[in-house]
Amino acid sequence: MKLTAEPAEFSKSVLADGSDYTSVRVTVANDGDDEVSVNPLYFTITDTGGTKHTVELGVDEEQIDTVDLAPGENISGTVTGKGTFTPQYVTYTDGLLGDPVRVDVS
């Protein structure tokens, strides 16, 4: 699996309250031989101060979908944390037992 992350504009959905949010656009590419599960809950965003932010579901119109990627497939979308911060890296962990994959936001 290959993961990339870049800063993104927050696209407020109807589920977002009046809070500030920070979004990161992630792309997950399945470059392996097995299916890869993608779910917004599998991501966390760590800011430049070292604080880990869990993903707020449904607040960004561009949120990454929950899908299973076959080998060769890829998907892009945003993961969004509550508050205004500078994202340093995104961590993806497949379910509870998967090995975490970390990528810098660039």
ZAPAVO-489647 format. One record per residue (C-alpha): x, y, z; residue number from 1. Coordinates in nm, 4 decimals, m for minus. Last residue first. Example, Ala and Ser with C-alpha at 12.3 -4.5 7.8 and 13.67 -1.06 7.14 Angstrom:
residues 2
       xx       yy       zz   n
   1.3670  m0.1060   0.7140   2
   1.2300  m0.4500   0.7800   1
end
This chain:
residues 106
       xx       yy       zz   n
   0.3693   1.7781   0.1939 106
   0.1960   1.5987   0.4780 105
   0.4424   1.3350   0.5952 104
   0.3431   0.9699   0.5693 103
   0.2878   0.7033   0.8342 102
   0.1710   0.3461   0.7780 101
   0.0565   0.1610   1.0895 100
   0.0700  m0.2190   1.0914  99
  m0.2768  m0.3703   1.1014  98
  m0.4346  m0.5327   1.4058  97
  m0.7115  m0.2933   1.5009  96
  m0.8359  m0.1981   1.1564  95
  m0.5874  m0.1020   0.8841  94
  m0.3796   0.1727   1.0477  93
  m0.3150   0.4933   0.8531  92
  m0.1030   0.7703   1.0080  91
  m0.0982   1.1244   0.8683  90
   0.1916   1.3642   0.9183  89
   0.2742   1.7243   1.0033  88
  m0.0694   1.8884   0.9996  87
  m0.0666   2.2573   1.0982  86
  m0.3549   2.3248   1.3346  85
  m0.7018   2.4790   1.3466  84
  m0.9513   2.2680   1.5343  83
  m1.1249   1.9365   1.4768  82
  m0.9481   1.6919   1.2453  81
  m1.0394   1.6076   0.8884  80
  m0.9485   1.3268   0.6502  79
  m0.9929   1.4137   0.2850  78
  m1.0330   1.2074  m0.0273  77
  m0.8394   0.9983  m0.2761  76
  m0.8777   0.6377  m0.3926  75
  m0.6542   0.3802  m0.5597  74
  m0.6839   0.0487  m0.7429  73
  m0.3972  m0.1717  m0.8646  72
  m0.4713  m0.4616  m0.6296  71
  m0.8363  m0.4399  m0.5185  70
  m0.9308  m0.1532  m0.2911  69
  m1.2016  m0.2124  m0.0302  68
  m1.4022   0.1018   0.0330  67
  m1.5088   0.3515   0.3014  66
  m1.4953   0.6864   0.1242  65
  m1.2486   0.9709   0.1797  64
  m1.4175   1.2901   0.2980  63
  m1.4622   1.5585   0.0267  62
  m1.7758   1.7188   0.1755  61
  m1.5936   1.7583   0.5086  60
  m1.7790   1.7206   0.8416  59
  m1.8871   1.3599   0.7882  58
  m1.6651   1.1923   1.0449  57
  m1.4204   1.3907   1.2583  56
  m1.0861   1.2100   1.2340  55
  m0.8728   1.1742   1.5449  54
  m0.6075   1.4384   1.6091  53
  m0.2651   1.3507   1.7526  52
  m0.0703   1.6382   1.9096  51
   0.3024   1.6442   1.8260  50
   0.3322   2.0231   1.7962  49
   0.3597   2.0025   1.4162  48
   0.0241   1.8248   1.4039  47
  m0.0525   1.4532   1.3956  46
  m0.3493   1.3403   1.1837  45
  m0.5139   1.0042   1.2477  44
  m0.6555   0.7621   0.9921  43
  m0.8301   0.4218   1.0102  42
  m1.1590   0.5923   1.1036  41
  m1.1826   0.7375   0.7511  40
  m1.2068   0.3791   0.6201  39
  m0.9970   0.2074   0.3539  38
  m0.9578  m0.1695   0.3346  37
  m0.6736  m0.2997   0.1164  36
  m0.7209  m0.6201  m0.0876  35
  m0.4092  m0.8319  m0.1344  34
  m0.1362  m0.8401  m0.4015  33
   0.0252  m0.5055  m0.3282  32
   0.0339  m0.1603  m0.4918  31
  m0.3005  m0.0600  m0.3439  30
  m0.2970   0.3191  m0.3647  29
  m0.4325   0.5367  m0.0840  28
  m0.4470   0.9093  m0.1544  27
  m0.4918   1.1548   0.1293  26
  m0.6129   1.5145   0.1251  25
  m0.5668   1.6741   0.4690  24
  m0.8377   1.8776   0.6400  23
  m0.8291   2.1134   0.9402  22
  m1.1497   2.2090   1.1198  21
  m1.2758   2.5150   1.3049  20
  m1.6037   2.4784   1.4892  19
  m1.9419   2.6081   1.3767  18
  m2.0851   2.2579   1.3459  17
  m2.0124   2.0365   1.0496  16
  m2.2862   1.7893   0.9504  15
  m2.4114   2.0013   0.6573  14
  m2.0657   1.9708   0.5016  13
  m1.7842   2.2260   0.5160  12
  m1.5124   2.1884   0.2523  11
  m1.1832   2.2326   0.4450  10
  m0.9048   2.3258   0.2048   9
  m0.6404   2.0591   0.1677   8
  m0.2802   2.0011   0.2781   7
  m0.1136   1.6981   0.1201   6
  m0.0944   1.3277   0.2011   5
   0.0362   1.0198   0.0177   4
  m0.0069   0.6519   0.1051   3
   0.1205   0.3472  m0.0854   2
   0.0000   0.0000   0.0000   1
end
